[in-house]
Structure formats: C-alpha cells, structure tokens
Amino acid sequence: MKENIPIRKKLRLEYYDYSKQGLYFITICIKNRRKILGKINNN
C-alpha cells in the first residue's frame, strides 16, 4: 500500500532553529479561491 506514496522533499533548512524570533512567509491556498478568510477594503 505504501509503494504508491511519493517521497516528499524536505522544506525546512536542516540546521536552522525555527523556534527563534524572525520573519516568516507563509502561503495559504484556498480550494476554488473561496472568499472565507475575510475581505479586502480600499483595494
């Protein structure tokens, strides 16, 4: 059964401490671009 699961690439840096303060960029994908997270005002 597990032979159908693809091997995923590691997305984190091996020697970076992610518990430290810093700026992080995240991406949120919404299926079919549904407007469920809020709305944009004034462009």
mmCIF entry with sequence, helices, sheets and N, C-alpha, C, O atoms, coordinates in Angstrom:
data_MODEL
# 
_entry.id   MODEL 
# 
_entity.id                         1 
_entity.type                       polymer 
_entity.pdbx_number_of_molecules   1 
# 
_entity_poly.entity_id                      1 
_entity_poly.type                           'polypeptide(L)' 
_entity_poly.nstd_linkage                   no 
_entity_poly.nstd_monomer                   no 
_entity_poly.pdbx_seq_one_letter_code       MKENIPIRKKLRLEYYDYSKQGLYFITICIKNRRKILGKINNN 
_entity_poly.pdbx_seq_one_letter_code_can   MKENIPIRKKLRLEYYDYSKQGLYFITICIKNRRKILGKINNN 
_entity_poly.pdbx_strand_id                 A 
# 
loop_
_entity_poly_seq.entity_id 
_entity_poly_seq.num 
_entity_poly_seq.mon_id 
_entity_poly_seq.hetero 
1 1  MET n 
1 2  LYS n 
1 3  GLU n 
1 4  ASN n 
1 5  ILE n 
1 6  PRO n 
1 7  ILE n 
1 8  ARG n 
1 9  LYS n 
1 10 LYS n 
1 11 LEU n 
1 12 ARG n 
1 13 LEU n 
1 14 GLU n 
1 15 TYR n 
1 16 TYR n 
1 17 ASP n 
1 18 TYR n 
1 19 SER n 
1 20 LYS n 
1 21 GLN n 
1 22 GLY n 
1 23 LEU n 
1 24 TYR n 
1 25 PHE n 
1 26 ILE n 
1 27 THR n 
1 28 ILE n 
1 29 CYS n 
1 30 ILE n 
1 31 LYS n 
1 32 ASN n 
1 33 ARG n 
1 34 ARG n 
1 35 LYS n 
1 36 ILE n 
1 37 LEU n 
1 38 GLY n 
1 39 LYS n 
1 40 ILE n 
1 41 ASN n 
1 42 ASN n 
1 43 ASN n 
# 
_struct_asym.id          A 
_struct_asym.entity_id   1 
# 
loop_
_struct_conf.conf_type_id 
_struct_conf.id 
_struct_conf.pdbx_PDB_helix_id 
_struct_conf.beg_label_comp_id 
_struct_conf.beg_label_asym_id 
_struct_conf.beg_label_seq_id 
_struct_conf.pdbx_beg_PDB_ins_code 
_struct_conf.end_label_comp_id 
_struct_conf.end_label_asym_id 
_struct_conf.end_label_seq_id 
_struct_conf.pdbx_end_PDB_ins_code 
_struct_conf.beg_auth_comp_id 
_struct_conf.beg_auth_asym_id 
_struct_conf.beg_auth_seq_id 
_struct_conf.end_auth_comp_id 
_struct_conf.end_auth_asym_id 
_struct_conf.end_auth_seq_id 
_struct_conf.pdbx_PDB_helix_class 
_struct_conf.details 
_struct_conf.pdbx_PDB_helix_length 
HELX_P HELX_P1 AA1 LYS A 2  ? ASN A 4  ? LYS A 2  ASN A 4  5 ? 3 
HELX_P HELX_P2 AA2 LYS A 31 ? ARG A 33 ? LYS A 31 ARG A 33 5 ? 3 
# 
_struct_conf_type.id          HELX_P 
_struct_conf_type.criteria    ? 
_struct_conf_type.reference   ? 
# 
loop_
_atom_site.group_PDB 
_atom_site.id 
_atom_site.type_symbol 
_atom_site.label_atom_id 
_atom_site.label_alt_id 
_atom_site.label_comp_id 
_atom_site.label_asym_id 
_atom_site.label_entity_id 
_atom_site.label_seq_id 
_atom_site.pdbx_PDB_ins_code 
_atom_site.Cartn_x 
_atom_site.Cartn_y 
_atom_site.Cartn_z 
_atom_site.occupancy 
_atom_site.B_iso_or_equiv 
_atom_site.pdbx_formal_charge 
_atom_site.auth_seq_id 
_atom_site.auth_comp_id 
_atom_site.auth_asym_id 
_atom_site.auth_atom_id 
_atom_site.pdbx_PDB_model_num 
ATOM 1   N N  . MET A 1 1  ? 0.811   -1.190 0.000  1.00 0.00 ? 1  MET A N  1 
ATOM 2   C CA . MET A 1 1  ? 0.000   0.000  0.000  1.00 0.00 ? 1  MET A CA 1 
ATOM 3   C C  . MET A 1 1  ? 0.861   1.264  0.000  1.00 0.00 ? 1  MET A C  1 
ATOM 4   O O  . MET A 1 1  ? 0.527   2.226  -0.691 1.00 0.00 ? 1  MET A O  1 
ATOM 5   N N  . LYS A 1 2  ? 1.958   1.286  0.755  1.00 0.00 ? 2  LYS A N  1 
ATOM 6   C CA . LYS A 1 2  ? 2.797   2.468  0.839  1.00 0.00 ? 2  LYS A CA 1 
ATOM 7   C C  . LYS A 1 2  ? 3.619   2.715  -0.421 1.00 0.00 ? 2  LYS A C  1 
ATOM 8   O O  . LYS A 1 2  ? 4.189   3.797  -0.563 1.00 0.00 ? 2  LYS A O  1 
ATOM 9   N N  . GLU A 1 3  ? 3.701   1.772  -1.325 1.00 0.00 ? 3  GLU A N  1 
ATOM 10  C CA . GLU A 1 3  ? 4.508   1.964  -2.526 1.00 0.00 ? 3  GLU A CA 1 
ATOM 11  C C  . GLU A 1 3  ? 3.929   3.039  -3.444 1.00 0.00 ? 3  GLU A C  1 
ATOM 12  O O  . GLU A 1 3  ? 4.626   3.517  -4.339 1.00 0.00 ? 3  GLU A O  1 
ATOM 13  N N  . ASN A 1 4  ? 2.682   3.425  -3.243 1.00 0.00 ? 4  ASN A N  1 
ATOM 14  C CA . ASN A 1 4  ? 2.053   4.462  -4.069 1.00 0.00 ? 4  ASN A CA 1 
ATOM 15  C C  . ASN A 1 4  ? 2.282   5.869  -3.520 1.00 0.00 ? 4  ASN A C  1 
ATOM 16  O O  . ASN A 1 4  ? 1.939   6.846  -4.185 1.00 0.00 ? 4  ASN A O  1 
ATOM 17  N N  . ILE A 1 5  ? 2.849   5.990  -2.333 1.00 0.00 ? 5  ILE A N  1 
ATOM 18  C CA . ILE A 1 5  ? 3.061   7.303  -1.721 1.00 0.00 ? 5  ILE A CA 1 
ATOM 19  C C  . ILE A 1 5  ? 4.369   7.901  -2.246 1.00 0.00 ? 5  ILE A C  1 
ATOM 20  O O  . ILE A 1 5  ? 5.426   7.287  -2.103 1.00 0.00 ? 5  ILE A O  1 
ATOM 21  N N  . PRO A 1 6  ? 4.310   9.096  -2.853 1.00 0.00 ? 6  PRO A N  1 
ATOM 22  C CA . PRO A 1 6  ? 5.543   9.718  -3.369 1.00 0.00 ? 6  PRO A CA 1 
ATOM 23  C C  . PRO A 1 6  ? 6.431   10.195 -2.226 1.00 0.00 ? 6  PRO A C  1 
ATOM 24  O O  . PRO A 1 6  ? 5.942   10.503 -1.140 1.00 0.00 ? 6  PRO A O  1 
ATOM 25  N N  . ILE A 1 7  ? 7.731   10.256 -2.473 1.00 0.00 ? 7  ILE A N  1 
ATOM 26  C CA . ILE A 1 7  ? 8.677   10.760 -1.491 1.00 0.00 ? 7  ILE A CA 1 
ATOM 27  C C  . ILE A 1 7  ? 8.657   12.280 -1.558 1.00 0.00 ? 7  ILE A C  1 
ATOM 28  O O  . ILE A 1 7  ? 8.873   12.863 -2.621 1.00 0.00 ? 7  ILE A O  1 
ATOM 29  N N  . ARG A 1 8  ? 8.396   12.924 -0.413 1.00 0.00 ? 8  ARG A N  1 
ATOM 30  C CA . ARG A 1 8  ? 8.291   14.379 -0.376 1.00 0.00 ? 8  ARG A CA 1 
ATOM 31  C C  . ARG A 1 8  ? 9.631   15.025 -0.082 1.00 0.00 ? 8  ARG A C  1 
ATOM 32  O O  . ARG A 1 8  ? 10.436  14.495 0.684  1.00 0.00 ? 8  ARG A O  1 
ATOM 33  N N  . LYS A 1 9  ? 9.859   16.166 -0.694 1.00 0.00 ? 9  LYS A N  1 
ATOM 34  C CA . LYS A 1 9  ? 11.067  16.950 -0.465 1.00 0.00 ? 9  LYS A CA 1 
ATOM 35  C C  . LYS A 1 9  ? 10.954  17.661 0.885  1.00 0.00 ? 9  LYS A C  1 
ATOM 36  O O  . LYS A 1 9  ? 9.891   18.184 1.220  1.00 0.00 ? 9  LYS A O  1 
ATOM 37  N N  . LYS A 1 10 ? 12.044  17.685 1.663  1.00 0.00 ? 10 LYS A N  1 
ATOM 38  C CA . LYS A 1 10 ? 12.048  18.391 2.937  1.00 0.00 ? 10 LYS A CA 1 
ATOM 39  C C  . LYS A 1 10 ? 12.049  19.889 2.664  1.00 0.00 ? 10 LYS A C  1 
ATOM 40  O O  . LYS A 1 10 ? 12.850  20.375 1.866  1.00 0.00 ? 10 LYS A O  1 
ATOM 41  N N  . LEU A 1 11 ? 11.153  20.624 3.324  1.00 0.00 ? 11 LEU A N  1 
ATOM 42  C CA . LEU A 1 11 ? 11.003  22.046 3.076  1.00 0.00 ? 11 LEU A CA 1 
ATOM 43  C C  . LEU A 1 11 ? 11.749  22.908 4.081  1.00 0.00 ? 11 LEU A C  1 
ATOM 44  O O  . LEU A 1 11 ? 11.910  24.108 3.857  1.00 0.00 ? 11 LEU A O  1 
ATOM 45  N N  . ARG A 1 12 ? 12.203  22.330 5.174  1.00 0.00 ? 12 ARG A N  1 
ATOM 46  C CA . ARG A 1 12 ? 12.886  23.098 6.210  1.00 0.00 ? 12 ARG A CA 1 
ATOM 47  C C  . ARG A 1 12 ? 14.392  22.969 6.086  1.00 0.00 ? 12 ARG A C  1 
ATOM 48  O O  . ARG A 1 12 ? 14.910  21.939 5.654  1.00 0.00 ? 12 ARG A O  1 
ATOM 49  N N  . LEU A 1 13 ? 15.100  24.049 6.478  1.00 0.00 ? 13 LEU A N  1 
ATOM 50  C CA . LEU A 1 13 ? 16.554  24.013 6.493  1.00 0.00 ? 13 LEU A CA 1 
ATOM 51  C C  . LEU A 1 13 ? 17.013  23.113 7.619  1.00 0.00 ? 13 LEU A C  1 
ATOM 52  O O  . LEU A 1 13 ? 16.475  23.183 8.725  1.00 0.00 ? 13 LEU A O  1 
ATOM 53  N N  . GLU A 1 14 ? 17.981  22.282 7.362  1.00 0.00 ? 14 GLU A N  1 
ATOM 54  C CA . GLU A 1 14 ? 18.403  21.260 8.322  1.00 0.00 ? 14 GLU A CA 1 
ATOM 55  C C  . GLU A 1 14 ? 18.997  21.848 9.605  1.00 0.00 ? 14 GLU A C  1 
ATOM 56  O O  . GLU A 1 14 ? 18.759  21.316 10.689 1.00 0.00 ? 14 GLU A O  1 
ATOM 57  N N  . TYR A 1 15 ? 19.762  22.930 9.500  1.00 0.00 ? 15 TYR A N  1 
ATOM 58  C CA . TYR A 1 15 ? 20.471  23.467 10.660 1.00 0.00 ? 15 TYR A CA 1 
ATOM 59  C C  . TYR A 1 15 ? 19.916  24.792 11.156 1.00 0.00 ? 15 TYR A C  1 
ATOM 60  O O  . TYR A 1 15 ? 20.617  25.519 11.860 1.00 0.00 ? 15 TYR A O  1 
ATOM 61  N N  . TYR A 1 16 ? 18.668  25.130 10.809 1.00 0.00 ? 16 TYR A N  1 
ATOM 62  C CA . TYR A 1 16 ? 18.072  26.392 11.240 1.00 0.00 ? 16 TYR A CA 1 
ATOM 63  C C  . TYR A 1 16 ? 17.146  26.147 12.417 1.00 0.00 ? 16 TYR A C  1 
ATOM 64  O O  . TYR A 1 16 ? 16.365  25.195 12.403 1.00 0.00 ? 16 TYR A O  1 
ATOM 65  N N  . ASP A 1 17 ? 17.224  26.997 13.440 1.00 0.00 ? 17 ASP A N  1 
ATOM 66  C CA . ASP A 1 17 ? 16.369  26.874 14.618 1.00 0.00 ? 17 ASP A CA 1 
ATOM 67  C C  . ASP A 1 17 ? 15.096  27.684 14.396 1.00 0.00 ? 17 ASP A C  1 
ATOM 68  O O  . ASP A 1 17 ? 15.108  28.906 14.547 1.00 0.00 ? 17 ASP A O  1 
ATOM 69  N N  . TYR A 1 18 ? 14.022  27.033 14.049 1.00 0.00 ? 18 TYR A N  1 
ATOM 70  C CA . TYR A 1 18 ? 12.761  27.699 13.744 1.00 0.00 ? 18 TYR A CA 1 
ATOM 71  C C  . TYR A 1 18 ? 12.038  28.206 14.991 1.00 0.00 ? 18 TYR A C  1 
ATOM 72  O O  . TYR A 1 18 ? 10.991  28.842 14.868 1.00 0.00 ? 18 TYR A O  1 
ATOM 73  N N  . SER A 1 19 ? 12.566  27.941 16.187 1.00 0.00 ? 19 SER A N  1 
ATOM 74  C CA . SER A 1 19 ? 11.953  28.454 17.407 1.00 0.00 ? 19 SER A CA 1 
ATOM 75  C C  . SER A 1 19 ? 12.414  29.881 17.706 1.00 0.00 ? 19 SER A C  1 
ATOM 76  O O  . SER A 1 19 ? 11.850  30.534 18.584 1.00 0.00 ? 19 SER A O  1 
ATOM 77  N N  . LYS A 1 20 ? 13.430  30.374 16.992 1.00 0.00 ? 20 LYS A N  1 
ATOM 78  C CA . LYS A 1 20 ? 13.926  31.734 17.193 1.00 0.00 ? 20 LYS A CA 1 
ATOM 79  C C  . LYS A 1 20 ? 12.956  32.753 16.586 1.00 0.00 ? 20 LYS A C  1 
ATOM 80  O O  . LYS A 1 20 ? 12.185  32.451 15.675 1.00 0.00 ? 20 LYS A O  1 
ATOM 81  N N  . GLN A 1 21 ? 13.030  33.980 17.133 1.00 0.00 ? 21 GLN A N  1 
ATOM 82  C CA . GLN A 1 21 ? 12.228  35.048 16.556 1.00 0.00 ? 21 GLN A CA 1 
ATOM 83  C C  . GLN A 1 21 ? 12.723  35.362 15.150 1.00 0.00 ? 21 GLN A C  1 
ATOM 84  O O  . GLN A 1 21 ? 13.912  35.243 14.857 1.00 0.00 ? 21 GLN A O  1 
ATOM 85  N N  . GLY A 1 22 ? 11.814  35.757 14.303 1.00 0.00 ? 22 GLY A N  1 
ATOM 86  C CA . GLY A 1 22 ? 12.186  36.114 12.945 1.00 0.00 ? 22 GLY A CA 1 
ATOM 87  C C  . GLY A 1 22 ? 10.949  36.389 12.118 1.00 0.00 ? 22 GLY A C  1 
ATOM 88  O O  . GLY A 1 22 ? 9.824   36.300 12.610 1.00 0.00 ? 22 GLY A O  1 
ATOM 89  N N  . LEU A 1 23 ? 11.161  36.720 10.878 1.00 0.00 ? 23 LEU A N  1 
ATOM 90  C CA . LEU A 1 23 ? 10.062  36.946 9.949  1.00 0.00 ? 23 LEU A CA 1 
ATOM 91  C C  . LEU A 1 23 ? 9.888   35.694 9.099  1.00 0.00 ? 23 LEU A C  1 
ATOM 92  O O  . LEU A 1 23 ? 10.860  35.128 8.600  1.00 0.00 ? 23 LEU A O  1 
ATOM 93  N N  . TYR A 1 24 ? 8.666   35.279 8.944  1.00 0.00 ? 24 TYR A N  1 
ATOM 94  C CA . TYR A 1 24 ? 8.377   34.080 8.176  1.00 0.00 ? 24 TYR A CA 1 
ATOM 95  C C  . TYR A 1 24 ? 7.310   34.383 7.144  1.00 0.00 ? 24 TYR A C  1 
ATOM 96  O O  . TYR A 1 24 ? 6.384   35.150 7.409  1.00 0.00 ? 24 TYR A O  1 
ATOM 97  N N  . PHE A 1 25 ? 7.433   33.798 5.993  1.00 0.00 ? 25 PHE A N  1 
ATOM 98  C CA . PHE A 1 25 ? 6.460   33.948 4.915  1.00 0.00 ? 25 PHE A CA 1 
ATOM 99  C C  . PHE A 1 25 ? 5.657   32.660 4.840  1.00 0.00 ? 25 PHE A C  1 
ATOM 100 O O  . PHE A 1 25 ? 6.223   31.571 4.751  1.00 0.00 ? 25 PHE A O  1 
ATOM 101 N N  . ILE A 1 26 ? 4.351   32.787 4.877  1.00 0.00 ? 26 ILE A N  1 
ATOM 102 C CA . ILE A 1 26 ? 3.511   31.601 4.749  1.00 0.00 ? 26 ILE A CA 1 
ATOM 103 C C  . ILE A 1 26 ? 2.589   31.773 3.543  1.00 0.00 ? 26 ILE A C  1 
ATOM 104 O O  . ILE A 1 26 ? 2.259   32.893 3.154  1.00 0.00 ? 26 ILE A O  1 
ATOM 105 N N  . THR A 1 27 ? 2.191   30.677 2.975  1.00 0.00 ? 27 THR A N  1 
ATOM 106 C CA . THR A 1 27 ? 1.251   30.673 1.864  1.00 0.00 ? 27 THR A CA 1 
ATOM 107 C C  . THR A 1 27 ? 0.030   29.871 2.263  1.00 0.00 ? 27 THR A C  1 
ATOM 108 O O  . THR A 1 27 ? 0.145   28.745 2.749  1.00 0.00 ? 27 THR A O  1 
ATOM 109 N N  . ILE A 1 28 ? -1.127  30.449 2.057  1.00 0.00 ? 28 ILE A N  1 
ATOM 110 C CA . ILE A 1 28 ? -2.380  29.763 2.359  1.00 0.00 ? 28 ILE A CA 1 
ATOM 111 C C  . ILE A 1 28 ? -3.126  29.581 1.047  1.00 0.00 ? 28 ILE A C  1 
ATOM 112 O O  . ILE A 1 28 ? -3.394  30.554 0.342  1.00 0.00 ? 28 ILE A O  1 
ATOM 113 N N  . CYS A 1 29 ? -3.455  28.356 0.721  1.00 0.00 ? 29 CYS A N  1 
ATOM 114 C CA . CYS A 1 29 ? -4.185  28.058 -0.512 1.00 0.00 ? 29 CYS A CA 1 
ATOM 115 C C  . CYS A 1 29 ? -5.615  27.668 -0.164 1.00 0.00 ? 29 CYS A C  1 
ATOM 116 O O  . CYS A 1 29 ? -5.841  26.821 0.700  1.00 0.00 ? 29 CYS A O  1 
ATOM 117 N N  . ILE A 1 30 ? -6.561  28.277 -0.829 1.00 0.00 ? 30 ILE A N  1 
ATOM 118 C CA . ILE A 1 30 ? -7.977  28.012 -0.600 1.00 0.00 ? 30 ILE A CA 1 
ATOM 119 C C  . ILE A 1 30 ? -8.547  27.349 -1.848 1.00 0.00 ? 30 ILE A C  1 
ATOM 120 O O  . ILE A 1 30 ? -8.414  27.866 -2.957 1.00 0.00 ? 30 ILE A O  1 
ATOM 121 N N  . LYS A 1 31 ? -9.174  26.213 -1.651 1.00 0.00 ? 31 LYS A N  1 
ATOM 122 C CA . LYS A 1 31 ? -9.758  25.485 -2.769 1.00 0.00 ? 31 LYS A CA 1 
ATOM 123 C C  . LYS A 1 31 ? -10.786 26.353 -3.494 1.00 0.00 ? 31 LYS A C  1 
ATOM 124 O O  . LYS A 1 31 ? -11.663 26.949 -2.868 1.00 0.00 ? 31 LYS A O  1 
ATOM 125 N N  . ASN A 1 32 ? -10.668 26.415 -4.804 1.00 0.00 ? 32 ASN A N  1 
ATOM 126 C CA . ASN A 1 32 ? -11.565 27.171 -5.684 1.00 0.00 ? 32 ASN A CA 1 
ATOM 127 C C  . ASN A 1 32 ? -11.596 28.664 -5.369 1.00 0.00 ? 32 ASN A C  1 
ATOM 128 O O  . ASN A 1 32 ? -12.559 29.351 -5.711 1.00 0.00 ? 32 ASN A O  1 
ATOM 129 N N  . ARG A 1 33 ? -10.537 29.174 -4.711 1.00 0.00 ? 33 ARG A N  1 
ATOM 130 C CA . ARG A 1 33 ? -10.406 30.597 -4.379 1.00 0.00 ? 33 ARG A CA 1 
ATOM 131 C C  . ARG A 1 33 ? -11.616 31.148 -3.627 1.00 0.00 ? 33 ARG A C  1 
ATOM 132 O O  . ARG A 1 33 ? -12.015 32.292 -3.841 1.00 0.00 ? 33 ARG A O  1 
ATOM 133 N N  . ARG A 1 34 ? -12.187 30.349 -2.765 1.00 0.00 ? 34 ARG A N  1 
ATOM 134 C CA . ARG A 1 34 ? -13.339 30.789 -1.974 1.00 0.00 ? 34 ARG A CA 1 
ATOM 135 C C  . ARG A 1 34 ? -12.931 31.923 -1.041 1.00 0.00 ? 34 ARG A C  1 
ATOM 136 O O  . ARG A 1 34 ? -11.820 31.922 -0.511 1.00 0.00 ? 34 ARG A O  1 
ATOM 137 N N  . LYS A 1 35 ? -13.801 32.868 -0.843 1.00 0.00 ? 35 LYS A N  1 
ATOM 138 C CA . LYS A 1 35 ? -13.529 34.035 -0.008 1.00 0.00 ? 35 LYS A CA 1 
ATOM 139 C C  . LYS A 1 35 ? -13.997 33.747 1.420  1.00 0.00 ? 35 LYS A C  1 
ATOM 140 O O  . LYS A 1 35 ? -15.065 34.195 1.836  1.00 0.00 ? 35 LYS A O  1 
ATOM 141 N N  . ILE A 1 36 ? -13.185 32.995 2.162  1.00 0.00 ? 36 ILE A N  1 
ATOM 142 C CA . ILE A 1 36 ? -13.587 32.601 3.509  1.00 0.00 ? 36 ILE A CA 1 
ATOM 143 C C  . ILE A 1 36 ? -12.701 33.206 4.594  1.00 0.00 ? 36 ILE A C  1 
ATOM 144 O O  . ILE A 1 36 ? -12.991 33.023 5.776  1.00 0.00 ? 36 ILE A O  1 
ATOM 145 N N  . LEU A 1 37 ? -11.639 33.914 4.241  1.00 0.00 ? 37 LEU A N  1 
ATOM 146 C CA . LEU A 1 37 ? -10.711 34.442 5.232  1.00 0.00 ? 37 LEU A CA 1 
ATOM 147 C C  . LEU A 1 37 ? -10.948 35.919 5.544  1.00 0.00 ? 37 LEU A C  1 
ATOM 148 O O  . LEU A 1 37 ? -10.299 36.461 6.439  1.00 0.00 ? 37 LEU A O  1 
ATOM 149 N N  . GLY A 1 38 ? -11.839 36.569 4.850  1.00 0.00 ? 38 GLY A N  1 
ATOM 150 C CA . GLY A 1 38 ? -12.095 37.987 5.069  1.00 0.00 ? 38 GLY A CA 1 
ATOM 151 C C  . GLY A 1 38 ? -12.304 38.694 3.739  1.00 0.00 ? 38 GLY A C  1 
ATOM 152 O O  . GLY A 1 38 ? -12.491 38.051 2.706  1.00 0.00 ? 38 GLY A O  1 
ATOM 153 N N  . LYS A 1 39 ? -12.270 40.029 3.774  1.00 0.00 ? 39 LYS A N  1 
ATOM 154 C CA . LYS A 1 39 ? -12.447 40.767 2.534  1.00 0.00 ? 39 LYS A CA 1 
ATOM 155 C C  . LYS A 1 39 ? -11.425 41.894 2.471  1.00 0.00 ? 39 LYS A C  1 
ATOM 156 O O  . LYS A 1 39 ? -10.881 42.309 3.495  1.00 0.00 ? 39 LYS A O  1 
ATOM 157 N N  . ILE A 1 40 ? -11.170 42.386 1.261  1.00 0.00 ? 40 ILE A N  1 
ATOM 158 C CA . ILE A 1 40 ? -10.217 43.472 1.024  1.00 0.00 ? 40 ILE A CA 1 
ATOM 159 C C  . ILE A 1 40 ? -11.002 44.769 0.914  1.00 0.00 ? 40 ILE A C  1 
ATOM 160 O O  . ILE A 1 40 ? -11.951 44.866 0.135  1.00 0.00 ? 40 ILE A O  1 
ATOM 161 N N  . ASN A 1 41 ? -10.599 45.777 1.705  1.00 0.00 ? 41 ASN A N  1 
ATOM 162 C CA . ASN A 1 41 ? -11.222 47.095 1.648  1.00 0.00 ? 41 ASN A CA 1 
ATOM 163 C C  . ASN A 1 41 ? -10.270 48.087 1.019  1.00 0.00 ? 41 ASN A C  1 
ATOM 164 O O  . ASN A 1 41 ? -9.062  48.007 1.245  1.00 0.00 ? 41 ASN A O  1 
ATOM 165 N N  . ASN A 1 42 ? -10.783 49.024 0.233  1.00 0.00 ? 42 ASN A N  1 
ATOM 166 C CA . ASN A 1 42 ? -9.966  50.088 -0.375 1.00 0.00 ? 42 ASN A CA 1 
ATOM 167 C C  . ASN A 1 42 ? -8.825  49.539 -1.206 1.00 0.00 ? 42 ASN A C  1 
ATOM 168 O O  . ASN A 1 42 ? -7.703  50.038 -1.112 1.00 0.00 ? 42 ASN A O  1 
ATOM 169 N N  . ASN A 1 43 ? -9.078  48.534 -2.011 1.00 0.00 ? 43 ASN A N  1 
ATOM 170 C CA . ASN A 1 43 ? -8.081  47.904 -2.874 1.00 0.00 ? 43 ASN A CA 1 
ATOM 171 C C  . ASN A 1 43 ? -6.974  47.304 -2.058 1.00 0.00 ? 43 ASN A C  1 
ATOM 172 O O  . ASN A 1 43 ? -6.039  46.728 -2.615 1.00 0.00 ? 43 ASN A O  1 
# 
